[in-house]
Amino acid sequence: MADESIDTAVSPSGTGCAECEASGGWWVHLRRCAACGHVGCCDTSLGRHATAHFRASAHPLMQSFEPGEDWFWDYRTEELVDGPPLAPPRSRPADQPVPGPAGRVPADWRALLRARDAAEAG
């Protein structure tokens, strides 16, 4: 895929969600911006920082930042798309737990996600 929204030379911003790291939060899965390398958490996570990054930056392509996954998500079309290999590292550390990071995930994390989803459903 040739796309101006992809920079194959840019490294990821870190090994975890940049916003969650800054606030001491936690995430379920991670996504990496294909344009600038920003690592944000997925929409299952409380923060939904990958989507927030897209809305703030208009960078439309995110790649999974999970070990063994190489799919891209296009926010413009809301579809999975193919893309080239990005600069390493290509995923969070394999020993980082899901959800993560270790030591910051509350014991009731599933209940917190269900409560959020129920509140949004009305």
HELIX and SHEET records of a PDB file:
HELIX    1   1 ALA A   18  SER A   23  1                                   6    
HELIX    2   2 HIS A   49  SER A   57  1                                   9    
HELIX    3   3 TRP A  109  ALA A  121  1                                  13    
SHEET    1   A 5 VAL A  39  CYS A  41  0                                        
SHEET    2   A 5 LEU A  30  CYS A  33 -1                                        
SHEET    3   A 5 LEU A  61  SER A  64 -1                                        
SHEET    4   A 5 PHE A  72  ASP A  74 -1                                        
SHEET    5   A 5 GLU A  79  VAL A  81 -1                                        
END                                                                             
